[in-house]
Amino acid sequence: MTSEKILEILFGLHQWREGYNKDNIGFGADEIFNNESDLRHYPHAYAIWGTGYVNLYKITHDDFFLRKAKSCAQWLITNKSPRYEEFSWGLPLDRKGADPNLSFSVTSLYCANLFDSLFELKQESEYADILNSIRGWILHKNGYVLDLDQTRGIWIKYANHPKWPASIYNATAMSAGFFAKLYARGIGDKKENAYFAASCARYILGKQHPQGFWHYGDVFAKIDLIHSALVLEGIVTFVHYSGFFKPEIFAYIQKNIDFLDGNNNKIMQKNGYALENYPSVFLDPFDIKGYRQVILFIYNKLFKKEALETRSYGYGMAVKALSLCTSINDRAQRICDNLINYLCAQHLKCDGSFRFRGDVPHSYIRMIGHIFEGLSAYLLIPQIGQDGEN
């Protein structure tokens, strides 16, 4: 697909969103409620749409898109969680009975990505101060755990609440990338940023399976494209901004891409079709949820259920992560091409949005935002668009 066609699709996504929620960029329905009439403001959605608009500004040099990105940032500034002095964000619901003002590390790290992308453009001190505040919240209010028994690294809590007592790998991988960016930008204590970036990365690398994949976390032995993409994105961001562990870390990245694109343990097929979950044959025998994933996989495979396919935003998240890998692995762009071609051929709707998945036509604001961000990140690969074809 040409870069011009992808840009046309991005403009279509923007127009769809303008018609859907106008100036309330992160307002809409979400898969959490599976109800298109339950509309709420999602900080996560403001963050990823905002980052996508920064990308469009870099591509087009049109100030209109920069203003959109800044409006997302302003909403986040105005609507940070009132529970904490520092900047952080959560979800607009009572999740697992927790305080609705409870902030989550993953949500806050998505918001940090937007503020970092804006700071990179203009070096505005306001955004640096917010990034430093998020840093303080992660370290002192959300918290982390030293993993002295296994990896000798650090894992970041998903939330500082007893309902989330265990390690979820994407939170720590994203944190590795976040602290590496702060290290590179000179925001906050440089030595401390280097320590936490390297310690988070060490933890994640120590959790990679010899076959090249990462499970969802310590207590859920499943492999899914969405969270695999987040882990890969975090690790690649870490190495790009810190330069630590080169070339050792490249071997881990190569191994993960081998798994994603491999002949035997394939989660993505040659035509771009991607699975929601991939069953691991290395399951903990006492993990009942893990067996349920295998049974669901076999059932769907036998009866060719469309629900087996990844939710469509999994394509967008994988494209974003793999776009960052193109300077490390020469297959990454080809995989992106396949994913984009399949996503746009099979899930693009007449109104310019994307269906949630093959058997669910709904368009959810957070989910579409991930596609918007992923496609725009792909167009920032240096070699894309030089000859008009991929």
Secondary structure, DSSP 8 states (H G I E B T S, - for coil): --HHHHHHHHHHHHHHHHHHHTT-TTEE--TTTT-TT--EE-HHHHHHHHHHHHHHHHHH--HHHHHHHHHHHHHHHHT--TT-SS---B-SS-GGG--TT-B-HHHHHHHHHHHHHHHHHH--HHHHHHHHHHHHHIIIII-EEEETTTTSEEEE-S-SSTT--S-BHHHHHHHHHHHHHHHHHT-S-HHHHHHHHHHHHHHHHHT--TTS---SBSS---EEHHHHHHHHHHHHHHHHHH-TTTTHHHHHHHHHHHHHH-SSS-SB-TTS-BBSEE--TT--TT-HHHHHHHHHHHHHHHHT-GGGB--THHHHHHHHHHHTTTTT-TTHHHHHHHHHHHHHHHHB-TTS-B-SBTTB----HHHHHHHHHHHHHHTTSTTTTSSS--
